Amino acid sequence: MKTLTMMALLATTMMLVGCATQNNYVPDAARTQAVQAVSIPHPVENEKAGEQHVTVFTAILNAGTWGAESVNGSGVWPVLAEQFGSKPFVGDAFVTDLNWWGDLTLQVIVVGRKENLINAKIVHLDRDGGKIHDLSGKEFDYDPKKFDEDPEYAHQAFQNGMTLKEAEAFWQMYSEKRGIELDKTSFREIKVGSPEWEALKSQLAEKLGHNYTMPDGEVRQGYLSQEEFKKQSASKNAATPEQRFARNLNVNFGAIDFGIASSILNGLIDANNGPIEGFYARATCLRGDLKPNFILMQQMFQALLQQRDRVIYSLQQKLAQEASRR
């Protein structure tokens, strides 16, 4: 453990050398308002807009993105589903859980029918749009400006994503490797106003337990208290490299306790926000440079979980053998 901790600290030090903003273009789908990082539109907004259906599914959040951009351990990220030649379907993804195997799961809600998404490639972005991800949490480089301006390039970038069938295949393999069938293998289409819609509203109220009414009348739903939400909603936009938000908030590691490693990472983040603040991967000193460290820390945690599973399996085998002798 001492060796792994030293590796994490060394990697952190190396990644903080030579911080510089690489690409400050903020794509159309980025979440540039502070409130968009900590809340989603309340379902009542779907009803007010006359929307007929939403599609709901589960994805995995990259540990590096979580470490660089989470707010108090959670957050909201933009999801895109390709419509070649026109603007993509847009949705929201928010952290729901750290699962039994050390992966951070996302609840994704996209406005639209399942049948319109079946053949679409689906991705989610870093909050400031600097990286693109598939639904298993893999991260890919892309050019945000070309993504907005060149449909052919956007089509190629979307190939890093997953279709419905590919997402189902991923979750099936994920389940088989862990010896359990997970209820995450298909997208659910929910009709607005149906009993399933009311159940979704209840689930969201449980996960995102606070409601906020914005000055323009929009109702939003999030996980921060009213007081904390007001602080965030009053923060500056992040649409320019000169303006970022939420400086000096620490990363909340929740159930993962890495002791000195997590404390030092938090300290380095606080000390290096500089003039560009915040919970964006491209904030200075680039929080995104710390991504490999959060991934390493997750790998450390997952290695411990694998040891746990081996012990549990061994004990189960012994109990089975003893039962067979009786």
Long-range contacts (C-beta under 8 A, 24 or more apart in sequence): 4-296, 4-300, 5-258, 5-259, 5-260, 5-261, 7-296, 8-258, 8-261, 8-265, 8-293, 8-296, 8-297, 8-300, 9-261, 9-264, 11-292, 11-293, 11-296, 12-264, 12-265, 12-268, 12-290, 12-293, 15-289, 15-290, 15-292, 15-293, 16-268, 16-272, 16-285, 16-289, 16-290, 19-272, 19-284, 19-285, 19-286, 19-289, 20-286, 21-241, 21-276, 21-282, 21-284, 21-286, 22-282, 22-286, 23-130, 23-143, 23-144, 23-145, 23-282, 24-240, 24-241, 24-282, 25-144, 25-145, 26-128, 26-129, 26-144, 26-238, 26-239, 26-240, 27-125, 27-129, 27-144, 27-145, 27-147, 27-148, 28-148, 29-78, 29-80, 29-88, 29-90, 29-125, 29-129, 30-78, 30-125, 30-127, 30-128, 30-129, 30-144, 30-239, 31-76, 31-77, 31-78, 31-127, 31-128, 32-128, 32-237, 32-238, 32-239, 33-237, 33-238, 34-232, 34-233, 34-234, 34-235, 34-236, 34-237, 34-238, 34-245, 34-246, 35-212, 35-214, 35-220, 35-229, 35-232, 35-233, 36-76, 36-127, 37-69, 37-71, 37-75, 37-76, 37-127, 37-232, 37-245, 37-246, 37-279, 38-71, 38-74, 38-75, 38-76, 38-222, 38-223, 38-224, 38-229, 38-232, 39-76, 39-208, 39-212, 39-220, 39-221, 39-222, 39-223, 39-224, 39-229, 40-76, 40-92, 40-94, 40-109, 40-208, 40-220, 40-221, 40-222, 41-92, 41-218, 41-219, 41-220, 41-221, 42-211, 42-219, 42-220, 42-221, 43-197, 43-200, 43-201, 43-204, 43-221, 44-219, 45-218, 45-219, 46-111, 46-192, 47-192, 47-193, 51-111, 51-192, 52-113, 52-191, 52-192, 53-111, 53-112, 53-113, 53-114, 53-189, 53-190, 53-191, 53-192, 54-109, 54-110, 54-111, 54-112, 54-189, 54-190, 54-192, 54-200, 55-91, 55-109, 55-110, 55-112, 55-113, 55-114, 55-117, 55-187, 55-188, 55-189, 55-190, 56-107, 56-108, 56-109, 56-110, 56-187, 56-188, 56-190, 56-200, 57-108, 57-135, 57-167, 57-184, 57-186, 57-187, 57-188, 58-96, 58-105, 58-106, 58-107, 58-108, 58-171, 58-184, 59-93, 59-105, 59-106, 59-108, 59-124, 59-135, 59-136, 59-137, 59-167, 60-103, 60-104, 60-105, 60-106, 60-135, 60-136, 60-137, 61-93, 61-95, 61-104, 61-105, 61-106, 61-137, 62-133, 62-137, 62-138, 62-139, 62-291, 62-295, 63-104, 63-137, 63-294, 63-295, 63-297, 63-298, 64-139, 64-288, 64-290, 64-291, 64-292, 64-294, 64-295, 65-126, 65-131, 65-133, 65-139, 65-281, 65-291, 66-95, 66-104, 66-294, 67-251, 67-265, 67-290, 67-291, 67-293, 67-294, 67-295, 67-297, 68-126, 68-279, 68-280, 68-281, 68-287, 68-288, 68-290, 68-291, 68-294, 69-126, 69-127, 69-128, 69-279, 69-280, 69-281, 69-287, 70-95, 70-251, 70-252, 70-279, 71-224, 71-232, 71-246, 71-249, 71-279, 72-223, 72-224, 72-228, 72-249, 72-252, 73-251, 73-252, 73-253, 73-254, 74-223, 75-127, 75-279, 76-127, 76-222, 77-106, 77-124, 77-125, 77-126, 77-127, 78-124, 78-125, 78-127, 78-129, 79-108, 79-110, 79-122, 79-123, 79-124, 79-125, 80-122, 80-123, 80-124, 80-125, 80-158, 81-110, 81-112, 81-117, 81-120, 81-121, 81-122, 82-120, 82-121, 82-122, 82-154, 82-155, 82-158, 82-161, 83-120, 84-151, 84-155, 85-151, 88-120, 88-158, 89-116, 89-117, 89-120, 93-124, 94-207, 94-208, 94-223, 96-207, 98-254, 98-255, 98-256, 100-178, 100-305, 101-178, 101-302, 101-305, 102-256, 102-298, 102-301, 102-302, 102-305, 103-137, 104-137, 105-184, 107-207, 108-135, 113-189, 114-164, 114-187, 114-188, 114-189, 115-189, 117-164, 117-187, 118-163, 118-164, 118-165, 119-163, 119-164, 120-163, 120-164, 121-158, 121-159, 121-160, 121-161, 121-162, 121-163, 122-161, 122-162, 122-163, 122-167, 123-157, 123-158, 123-160, 123-161, 126-280, 126-281, 126-282, 126-288, 127-279, 127-280, 127-281, 128-238, 128-280, 128-281, 128-282, 130-280, 130-281, 130-282, 130-288, 131-281, 131-288, 132-157, 132-160, 132-161, 133-160, 134-160, 134-161, 134-162, 135-161, 135-162, 135-167, 135-170, 136-162, 136-170, 139-291, 236-277, 238-278, 238-280, 241-276, 241-282, 242-275, 242-276, 243-276, 243-277, 244-273, 244-276, 244-277, 244-278, 244-279, 244-280, 244-283, 245-277, 245-278, 245-279, 246-277, 246-278, 246-279, 247-273, 247-277, 247-278, 248-273, 249-279, 256-297, 256-298, 256-301, 258-297, 258-300, 258-301, 261-297, 262-297, 265-290, 265-293, 265-294, 265-297
